[in-house]
Amino acid sequence: MLDSVLRQFEVSGVDAEIGSHFGTSVLDPREVVRLWGKVTRGATHSQLAHLRTCSLQSGLGGNVYVASAAINSCRRCCEWALAVDILEKTAAAHAKLDTAIYNAVVSACGKGRRWDQVLGLLAQMDSNHVESNTITYSAAVSACETGGVWAHALDLLAQMVATRVELNTITCNAAVSACEKGEQWLQALHLFREMADIRVER
């Protein structure tokens, strides 16, 4: 396994460190988290997938801290599918998933223009009784804005109000932008007025 890892990361700048750690039989999760944190935006899909595989083979598949570091690396590299895969494998290991790890996956999917995946993740959070916060919804609304699905963006704002999640400028502006892109001028104007009523800065 060591030779394979070194080949995969020979251009990433962390090859020696990965070799020294993954060449041992027992890995310290803190070291694996640190290695994931050193993955740069220039890392390829195959490099990320290989490091993910090595983490799983080393028995760290159910470690939430390792999963969180891995997912954040995928988010930085715009690898939404890999982020979703890591989340699923971590959940399958019966690890307790929290809001932060879901937020990272939602953000990764948003960057990948996968608003459908984002909505599925929000539903999954609800069914798993994981709290969605302003960061979750901001990333979700932005994904809907990028995907041009203004109606879903407005639905998410309504959910925020219904569940008493604090609205912020980023979320509201993304919803307004989604309405503008969908040529829903009256909806955009109405939203602007609502922002003024609840004192959200524009």
C-alpha positions as CSV (number, residue, x, y, z in Angstrom):
1,M,0.0,0.0,0.0
2,L,2.9,2.4,0.8
3,D,4.3,2.4,-2.8
4,S,0.8,3.0,-4.2
5,V,0.2,6.0,-1.9
6,L,3.6,7.5,-2.8
7,R,2.9,7.2,-6.5
8,Q,-0.5,8.9,-6.1
9,F,0.9,11.8,-4.2
10,E,4.2,12.3,-5.8
11,V,3.2,15.8,-7.0
12,S,1.2,17.0,-4.0
13,G,4.1,17.9,-1.7
14,V,3.0,15.6,1.1
15,D,4.2,12.3,-0.3
16,A,7.0,11.7,2.3
17,E,4.7,12.4,5.2
18,I,1.9,10.1,3.8
19,G,4.5,7.4,3.2
20,S,5.9,7.6,6.7
21,H,2.4,7.4,8.3
22,F,0.6,5.0,6.1
23,G,3.6,2.7,6.1
24,T,2.8,1.9,9.7
25,S,0.2,-0.7,10.9
26,V,-1.3,1.6,13.5
27,L,-2.3,5.2,12.6
28,D,-3.0,8.1,14.9
29,P,-6.2,9.7,13.7
30,R,-4.8,13.1,14.5
31,E,-2.0,12.6,12.0
32,V,-4.5,11.5,9.3
33,V,-6.6,14.6,10.0
34,R,-3.4,16.7,9.6
35,L,-2.6,15.0,6.3
36,W,-6.1,15.6,4.9
37,G,-5.7,19.3,6.0
38,K,-2.6,19.6,3.9
39,V,-4.3,18.6,0.7
40,T,-4.4,21.6,-1.6
41,R,-6.8,22.7,-4.3
42,G,-4.5,21.3,-6.9
43,A,-5.1,17.7,-5.7
44,T,-6.7,15.4,-8.3
45,H,-9.7,13.2,-7.8
46,S,-7.6,10.1,-7.9
47,Q,-5.3,11.4,-5.2
48,L,-8.2,12.3,-2.9
49,A,-9.9,9.0,-3.6
50,H,-6.7,7.1,-2.8
51,L,-6.1,8.9,0.5
52,R,-9.8,8.2,1.4
53,T,-9.2,4.5,0.6
54,C,-6.1,4.4,2.7
55,S,-8.0,6.0,5.6
56,L,-10.7,3.3,5.3
57,Q,-8.2,0.4,5.1
58,S,-6.5,1.7,8.2
59,G,-9.8,1.3,10.2
60,L,-10.6,5.0,10.4
61,G,-13.7,5.0,8.3
62,G,-16.0,5.7,11.3
63,N,-13.8,8.4,12.8
64,V,-15.8,11.7,12.5
65,Y,-12.7,13.9,12.8
66,V,-11.0,12.1,9.9
67,A,-14.2,12.2,7.9
68,S,-14.7,16.0,8.5
69,A,-11.1,16.7,7.4
70,A,-11.5,14.6,4.3
71,I,-14.8,16.2,3.4
72,N,-13.4,19.7,3.9
73,S,-10.5,18.8,1.6
74,C,-13.1,17.6,-1.0
75,R,-15.0,20.8,-0.6
76,R,-11.8,22.9,-1.3
77,C,-11.1,20.7,-4.4
78,C,-14.8,20.9,-5.6
79,E,-15.1,17.1,-5.4
80,W,-18.8,16.9,-4.3
81,A,-19.3,13.2,-5.2
82,L,-16.4,12.1,-3.1
83,A,-17.6,14.2,-0.2
84,V,-21.0,12.5,-0.4
85,D,-19.3,9.1,-0.6
86,I,-17.2,9.8,2.5
87,L,-20.3,11.0,4.4
88,E,-22.2,7.8,3.5
89,K,-19.4,5.5,4.5
90,T,-19.0,7.4,7.8
91,A,-22.7,7.0,8.5
92,A,-22.6,3.3,7.6
93,A,-19.9,2.9,10.3
94,H,-22.6,4.2,12.8
95,A,-20.6,7.4,13.5
96,K,-22.5,10.3,15.0
97,L,-22.7,13.0,12.3
98,D,-23.2,16.6,13.3
99,T,-24.2,19.9,11.7
100,A,-20.6,20.9,10.8
101,I,-19.9,17.7,8.7
102,Y,-23.2,18.0,6.9
103,N,-22.5,21.7,6.2
104,A,-19.2,20.8,4.6
105,V,-20.9,18.3,2.3
106,V,-23.7,20.8,1.5
107,S,-21.1,23.4,0.6
108,A,-19.2,20.9,-1.6
109,C,-22.4,20.0,-3.5
110,G,-23.3,23.6,-3.9
111,K,-19.9,24.3,-5.4
112,G,-20.5,21.4,-7.8
113,R,-23.8,23.0,-8.8
114,R,-25.7,20.0,-7.5
115,W,-28.7,21.6,-5.9
116,D,-30.6,18.3,-6.0
117,Q,-28.0,16.7,-3.8
118,V,-28.2,19.7,-1.5
119,L,-31.9,19.3,-1.0
120,G,-31.5,15.6,-0.4
121,L,-28.9,16.3,2.3
122,L,-31.2,18.7,4.0
123,A,-33.9,16.1,4.1
124,Q,-31.4,13.6,5.4
125,M,-30.4,16.0,8.2
126,D,-34.1,16.4,9.2
127,S,-34.7,12.6,9.2
128,N,-31.5,12.0,11.3
129,H,-32.5,14.8,13.7
130,V,-29.4,16.9,12.8
131,E,-30.0,20.6,13.3
132,S,-29.7,22.8,10.2
133,N,-28.3,26.3,10.9
134,T,-27.8,29.6,9.0
135,I,-24.6,28.2,7.4
136,T,-26.5,25.2,6.1
137,Y,-29.3,27.2,4.6
138,S,-27.0,29.8,3.1
139,A,-25.0,27.1,1.2
140,A,-28.3,25.5,0.2
141,V,-29.9,28.7,-1.1
142,S,-26.7,29.6,-2.9
143,A,-26.8,26.2,-4.6
144,C,-30.4,26.8,-5.7
145,E,-29.4,30.3,-7.0
146,T,-26.5,28.8,-9.0
147,G,-28.8,26.0,-10.3
148,G,-31.5,28.5,-11.3
149,V,-34.2,26.9,-9.2
150,W,-35.8,30.1,-7.6
151,A,-38.8,28.3,-6.2
152,H,-36.6,25.9,-4.1
153,A,-34.6,28.9,-2.9
154,L,-37.8,30.6,-1.6
155,D,-39.0,27.3,-0.1
156,L,-35.7,27.2,1.9
157,L,-36.2,30.7,3.1
158,A,-39.7,29.7,4.3
159,Q,-38.2,26.8,6.1
160,M,-35.8,29.1,7.9
161,V,-38.6,31.3,9.1
162,A,-40.7,28.3,10.1
163,T,-37.9,26.7,12.1
164,R,-36.7,30.1,13.5
165,V,-33.2,29.9,11.9
166,E,-31.7,33.3,11.6
167,L,-31.8,34.9,8.1
168,N,-28.7,36.7,7.0
169,T,-27.7,39.0,4.1
170,I,-25.9,36.2,2.1
171,T,-28.9,33.9,2.2
172,C,-31.5,36.6,1.3
173,N,-29.3,38.0,-1.5
174,A,-28.8,34.5,-3.0
175,A,-32.6,34.1,-3.0
176,V,-33.2,37.5,-4.6
177,S,-30.5,36.6,-7.3
178,A,-32.3,33.3,-7.9
179,C,-35.6,35.1,-8.5
180,E,-33.9,37.6,-10.8
181,K,-32.3,34.8,-12.8
182,G,-35.7,33.1,-13.1
183,E,-37.2,36.5,-14.2
184,Q,-39.4,36.5,-11.2
185,W,-39.3,40.2,-10.7
186,L,-42.3,40.5,-8.4
187,Q,-40.9,37.8,-6.1
188,A,-37.5,39.5,-6.0
189,L,-39.2,42.9,-5.1
190,H,-41.3,41.2,-2.5
191,L,-38.3,39.6,-0.9
192,F,-36.5,43.0,-0.9
193,R,-39.4,44.5,1.1
194,E,-39.4,41.6,3.5
195,M,-35.7,42.0,4.1
196,A,-36.4,45.6,5.1
197,D,-39.2,44.6,7.4
198,I,-37.1,42.1,9.3
199,R,-34.0,44.5,9.1
200,V,-31.7,42.3,7.1
201,E,-29.0,44.4,5.4
202,R,-29.1,44.4,1.6
